[in-house]
Amino acid sequence: MRFKRCGLVPARPFVNACLGISVLFLAACGERNAEQGSDTPTGQEAPAPTLPAVWNTSDLEGTVSDIALAGGGASMLAIAYTGGGLEIFDLEGDRLSESAPLDISMIANGAYADFGELPLALFPAADAEGKLAAVLFGEGLGAPQLAPISTEFDGAVRFICSRQLNTGSDTILEITFSTDADPGSATSATLTTSADDIRLDRSSTIEIDTAINGCAYSGEELAFGTEYEDYAGLSRSAEGALVNLTGEGQLDIVTSGNGLVGYSIRDGISVRAPDPARAIAALGRPRGGGYPGGLIVMAGRVGDADQAVFIDAGPLDIDGDAAALTE
């Protein structure tokens, strides 16, 4: 199966551009070309490139609704369940927390935060009512906790994405979100922590298409999408890849070197890709777990229960030739 390459085109004009980030729209990329013989002299389809599934959690306690990763010194995986419940895992698939009865509708990638003398991982999220909140976890907390984020906006959050800021200050994350009260725009803001507070400072308003259903940060770009089940960004320094989950459980990955390429997941000896997959998350350089070239996590059904499956993104050449990954 081959994919037509697509471009990322600018979104409509926006104001108060934040932190020099380019705002992009993940355009429709043309239908997948499944015609036999259109690409190869032998009349057969070119094989899809693959990425290896290398590790997994044990069976999870419920049906996964969303997942997120935290990088840096707080490298860990947060898993939220449909109907309530959230757990934290390390990057070797082991549980770090008790299951917490938190009812959240979505969660985005997090970062290490310093609350006075209490270091914690902070994941931006939306609660069951669609209000912005933060999931907190670290040593001294037996289970994740939910803290409100003070902000004034109408409506429920309909999507949220984030990127870690390495500013050396207490401003740790940039987030972008949209609400159902104003689906034609998105807000970008920064999150700053102190000993007893989480502050949100708005930095830009972006005009978007109401059909957009998600966003992701990748390198120096913020992208919006319309067609996929879930979105993630994988950044290595200033370069990045946009990782998009299709309804068939495949990964459509957009890089500057290759455009859009569809990747299949190669099962390991005892690790199988989810079918169906419901959620993805990615990190470019996580600490721990042995993923120096990056990590993609897919969560969904494996056999009789849900699992989170760890995919090594190291073979993904952001600037090079996707054909090198074809088996």
Stockholm file with secondary structure:
# STOCKHOLM 1.0

chainA/1-327         MRFKRCGLVPARPFVNACLGISVLFLAACGERNAEQGSDTPTGQEAPAPTLPAVWNTSDLEGTVSDIALAGGGASMLAIAYTGGGLEIFDLEGDRLSESAPLDISMIANGAYADFGELPLALFPAADAEGKLAAVLFGEGLGAPQLAPISTEFDGAVRFICSRQLNTGSDTILEITFSTDADPGSATSATLTTSADDIRLDRSSTIEIDTAINGCAYSGEELAFGTEYEDYAGLSRSAEGALVNLTGEGQLDIVTSGNGLVGYSIRDGISVRAPDPARAIAALGRPRGGGYPGGLIVMAGRVGDADQAVFIDAGPLDIDGDAAALTE
#=GR chainA/1-327 SS CBCCCCCEEECSCCBSCCTTCEEEEECCCCCCBCCTTSSCTTSSCCCCCEEEEEEECCCCSSCEEEEEEECGGGCEEEEEETTSCEEEECTTSCBCSCCBCCCEEEECCBEEEEETTEEEEEEEEEETTSCEEEEEECTTCSSCEEEECBCCCCSCEEEEEEEECCSSSSEEEEEEEEETTSTTEEEEEEEEEETTEEEEEEEEEEECCTTCCEEEEETTEEEEESSCSEEEEEEETTEEEEEEECTTSCEEEEETTTEEEEEEEECCSSCCCCSSEEEEEEESSCSSSSCTTCEEEEEEEETTEEEEEEEECTTCCSSSCGGGGCC
#=GC SS_cons         CBCCCCCEEECSCCBSCCTTCEEEEECCCCCCBCCTTSSCTTSSCCCCCEEEEEEECCCCSSCEEEEEEECGGGCEEEEEETTSCEEEECTTSCBCSCCBCCCEEEECCBEEEEETTEEEEEEEEEETTSCEEEEEECTTCSSCEEEECBCCCCSCEEEEEEEECCSSSSEEEEEEEEETTSTTEEEEEEEEEETTEEEEEEEEEEECCTTCCEEEEETTEEEEESSCSEEEEEEETTEEEEEEECTTSCEEEEETTTEEEEEEEECCSSCCCCSSEEEEEEESSCSSSSCTTCEEEEEEEETTEEEEEEEECTTCCSSSCGGGGCC
//
